């Protein structure tokens, strides 16, 4: 018996025989299978629609198993299986989603998969929406190894690592897809540890550890790491100042740099947008290109070229906000290797932030973000993670709950679990509106 047939055989929870007629056995099988596939109890009408496929197959002489298989296929092409469908209810106001819908929201948020038997059982009991039960189930799902899917799905998307595989870097570390996967794995392992270990979310900005294997450790100049398996490594001394948090990870620089230069303006924009949620306005359409790399036979650093560029009044305003951040990260080349010179000159990584705060280098930038921009970072991460959890863009009426979640997380010392629980317990996560009502509100 092939694997496919064994799987189908395992789904046949009833078989005709004795007093159980074939069609009734098929009904029991399809009721159970469709309930799992649709992630909710199915109606008698829905089962009858599936039995029509069974009837069609038996009428043409198919065996019992093959007749049930045809009905299985109908389940697997149904929109109820392929999409997260939630039933519209009162069109006049927002309403709490049902417990089965809540179970799906929770499991796809944390596991990127359907609810397990325990979640289904709580939904069937009608108790999942109760605060104590929902918190206990959320913590249970986070403890499970399957919650790594949250890090796998969310972290690369949030940090914009899609271009990690699209931009060529010649003559540098990790030019093949497998190598770049290692860079992404550092991000995923770090975020997974932060969530499942209930670490402060500010460690995304500044941490004294990371996750590496032997090739990545060599890339970062770390010693005593052997083998291809990723493991947590403590960062001390100069290495801690260079590699703590996402701003020390090569995956970020490989994604936001140009193929041949570091792109400080792009890095500054990335920090403002991705980490702080304060995207600067787009440049005007007639922005001139950067000056050439050489002037009067002398090779210019990228900072010197940008200084000429900022002399244009149309460019100066935005660059005053983004360039100090980008300059602070110039110690990283376009694949995140540490360097201290450019064009034969010592790097100038100093800058003055709006408001007058002076910073010098990546470690001072990290400290500045944690000390001065913690609230903004927390608010932005809450928005990004809530958007991911809801599978929709946020609306103006979601701003209040976002702020409520942020206040609760701050009171819990910015712990990751507090953020997850805040989202799961929030009004947007537990309630929905019919499309007609949303249109009317707008």
N, C-alpha and C positions, 0 to 999 in steps of 0.2 A: 504494500500500500504506500503510495507516494505521500509526501508531507501535506500537500493540499487536501488529499482525501482524508488524512488523519484529522486535520483541522475541522473539516466538515463533519466527520464522524463524531468529533467531540462536541459539536454544537447540537447534535440530535438528542435533545434531552428527553424525548419521548419517542416510542416506536409502536407501530400498530401491532396488535396482538391481544388475544383474549377478548375482553369487552371494549377495548380501545380501537375505534375505527380509524382507518388511515387519515381521513380528513381532520378528525379531532386531534390526532397526534401531530399533524402538520400545524394545526392552530396553536397548540401549546408551544411548539418549537418556534414558530414565527412571532408569537407574542413575546417570548423571552428575548429572542434575538433582536427584534425591532426595538424593544424597550432599552436594551443596551446601546444599540446603534444610534437611536434618536436621543439618548440620554434623558429619557423621561418615560412615564407610562404611556402606552399607546392606547388609542380608543378601539372599540370593537369594529367601527367602520374602517379604520386603517388596517386592521388585521384582515377584514373581509376583502379589501382591495388587494392585499398580498396573496390571499388564498385564491384569488382569481388567476394568478400566474401558476399556482400549484395545480389548479383545476385544468388549465390549458395544457400543461405538460402531461398530466395523467390521461387526458382525453386522447392525446396522440400516442399513448402507449409507453411513456417514460416510466422508469422505476420510481419508487417512493423517494429514494435519496435524490435522484436527478430532478424530480419535480420540486422538492424542497429547495434544491440548489437554484433553480430558476427564480423562485421567490426571494431567495437570499440576494440574488443579483438586483432585483427590483429595490430591495432595501438599500443596497450600496450605491445606487445611482439616485436615490431620493435626495432632494434638497434638505430634508430633515437630518440626513446623515452628513452631507457635504458642507453644510453651513451651520452656524450658531443661530438658530431661529428661536426667537422668544415671542410668546403669544401676546398680541395686542389685547389690552383690556379696556379700562375706562378711558375714552378719548378726551375727557375734559380735564384731566389732571394727571400728575405723575403718580405712580403706584409702585409698591414693592414687588420685585420679581418673585416668582415662585421658588420653592426650595430646590427643585430640580434645576431650575435655571441658575440659581445661586451656586449650586454645586458645580455646574459647568463653568461658570465665571471663575470660581476659585481654582478649580483644577487646571484650567487652561492658562490662568495667570501664573501659577507657580510650577506646574508640571508640563505645560504645553501638550496636555493629553486629557483624555476623558476621565471622569470621576471613577474612583475605585469602589469596591463593594461597600466599604464603610461609609463613604460619602453618600452613596446611593441609599444606604440604610437610614442615615440621618434625614435625608430628604424625604424618604417614604414615611418616616415617623412625623414629619412636619416640624422638626425641632432645629433644623440647621440654622435658621435665621435668628435663633435665640443667642444673645451676645456671648454667654459663657460657652455654648456649644460651638459657635462659629470660631471663637478664639482658640479653643482646644483643637479644632480640626485644622485651623491655619497653622498652628504650631506643629501639629503632627505632619502635615504635608511638607513643611520646611525641614523637619528632621530627616525626611526620607531622601535617599540619594537622587531620586527623580527631580528634586527641586533644583538640581544643577541646570536643568533646562531653562530656568529663569535667567541665570547668568549667561548661558549660551545664546539665548534669543535676544535678551535685552541689551546687555553691555556693548556688544559690537555695533548694534543698531544705534544706540544712544551716542556712542563716541564717534560714529561715522567711519567705521573701519571698512566699509564696502570697497573703497578705493585702494585698500591694502593690496588687492589682487589685480588692480587695473593699471597701476602706474609702474613703469619699468625703472629699475635702478641698476645701472650697469656697473660692474666691477665692485659691487658692495656686498655686504653680508645678506644672505637669504634672498637670492634672486629668483628662486623657484617657488612653486606654490606650497610645497611641503614645508619649506623654511618659513614662509610667511604665516603658515598655519601655526607654527611654534610661537610667533609673536602674538597672534590672536589668543593662543592658549594661555599666555601669561595674563592677559586681561581677564579672560573667563575664569581662570583659577583664582585670581585675586578677588574678583567680584563675588564668586561663589563662597569663598572663605569669609568674606565680609558679611554676607547675608546669613549663612548658616552658622557662623560663629558669633553672630550678634555683635559685630564690631561697630564702632562709631562710623557714620558715613563720611566724616571728615578725613578718614584715612584714605579716601579716594584722592584727596588733595595732598596729604602728607602722611607717609607711613615709614616705619623702620623695618619693613620686610617686603619681599615680593616672592613670586613663584617662578622658578627657572629649572631648566634641565641643563645638561653639560654644554651643548652648543650655545645656548643663550647665555649661560654663565660666562663663557669665554668671551662672547660678544660684549658683555658688560664689564669684563675684567674681574670677575669673581672667581675665587679658587675653591678647591676642595668640593666641587660638585661633579659627580660622576654618573654617567648613564643617561638614557633618553627619557626617563620618567621625571615629571615635574614634581618639585617639592618646595615647601616653604623655606626661604633662606632669610636669616636676619641680616640687616644692613647696618653697618657701623662706620663711624668716621667719615671720610670723604665720600665713600660710596653711598652712605645714607643721605648725604646732601645732594647727591646726583640722581638717585634712583627711587626715592620714595614717592609713591602714588602714581597716578596715571601720567603725570607730566614727566616721569622718568622712564616711561615705557616706549620702546622703539616703534611699536605698532602705531602710536599716535603720529610720530614724525614721518614715518613712511607713508601715512595717509594724507597729511596736510602739507607736506613740503613739495617743492617742485623737483623734477628729476635731477636738475643740476645745481640747485641752490636751496637754501633753507626756508625762504619765504616767511620772514618775520611778520609781515603784515597779515598773512594768512593765518599764522599761528595765533597772533593776537586776536584776530576775529574769531578763531575757533574757541579760544578760552572764553571770550565774552558771550558767544552764542551757546556753545555746547555745555560749558560748565556753569555759567552764570545766567543764561537765558536773556541776555541783553544784546541782541544782534544789532550792530550798527547799520545805518542806512546804506544802500548800495551806492557805489561811486557814480558820479555823473557820467553820462555817455561819452564825453569828450576828454576823458582823463588821458594824459600822455603816457607813453611807455617809460619805463625806468631808463635813466641815462646809461650810456655804454659802460662796460666794465673798466675801461681805461680812459684816462684823461691826461693829455700831454705826456704820453708814454709811461704814466704811472698807474699801476693796477689799483683799482678802488675796491674797498670792502663793500659789502652789501649795505652796511649802515651808511657809508658815505654816499652811495648812490641814492639811497632813500632820503637822505638829507636834502639833496638837490631836488628830488621829486616833491618833497613837502614844501619847497619854496613857492610852489603854485598855491595861491590862496584857496582854490577849489578843493585842494587835497589836504590842506593842513588840519582842518577841523577833525576829520575822522582819524587821521593818522596820529593825532595827539592822544587819542584814546587807545588805539590798538598797538601802535609801535612800541611803547615802553614795555608792554607785556611780551611782544615778540622778541625785542632785543634781549630781555632777561633770559630767553631760552636759546640764545645763539650759541651757547656751548654745545648744543646738540647739532650734529650735521644732518643731512637730509634723510638718514636712516637711523638717527638717534645715537650715533657714536659720539663719545665725549671728545671735545677738542678745545684748545685754548688759543689758537691762532687762526687767522684767515688772511690770505694774500700776503703771508709773511709778516703780518702785524698782530700784536696782541689783541684779543677780542675785547671790545668795550660792551659789557653786558649791563650797564647802568641805565637807569631811566627814572623819570618822574611821573607818577600816576596823577590823573586828575584829582585835584584837592591838595597836591603838593607833596604827597608821600613819595620818598625816594627809595628805590630798590636797586639791588645789584646782584644779578644772577638768579638762577632757578630756585635755590633754596630760600632766598629772601622773598621771591615771588610766592612760593608755597606758603610761607609764614604770613605774608600779607593777605592771601586769599582766605586762610583759616581765621585770621584775627579780624579782618575788616569786611570780608564778604561771605562769612559763614551763613548768615540769614538768607542772602540772595542765592547761594549755592543750594541750601536746603529747599528753598521754595522752587527752584528750577528742577531739582531732582524729583521732588514730589510731583510736579506737573508732568515730567517725562514718564515717570513710572505709572502714574494714574492713567495717562494716555495709553500706555502699553496695556495696562490691566483692562481698560474699558474697550480697547480695540476701536477707538474713535477719537477724533479731535476734541479738545476741550472747548466748551462754550463759556460765555461771560458768566452764566449762573453757576459754573463750577468753581469760580474764583474763591467764593466763601469757604466751601469745603477744603480747598487746597490750603488756605490759610489756617483753618482749624487743625488740619493734619500737621502742618508745620509747627504750630504751637505745641501740640502734644508731643511731637518728636523732640523738640527742644527741651521739654521738661524731662524727657527720658535720656538725656545726655547724648542725643542724636544717634541712638542705637538703631541698627538696621531693622530689627524685628519690630520696633515701634513704628517705623515707616510702613512696613508691610501691613501690620495690623491696622494702622490708621487708614490705609487705603481700603482694606477689606471691610472695615466697619463704617466707611464713609457713606453718605447719602448717595452720591453718584454710582457707587459700586452696587448698592442694594436696591436702587430704584431706577425706573426708566420712564420715558415719555413716548407716547405714540408719535410718529412722524408728523401727523397733522397738527398736534399741539406745538411741536417745535417750530413749525412754520408760522403758526399764529403768534408765538412769542417774538419771533424775529420781526 
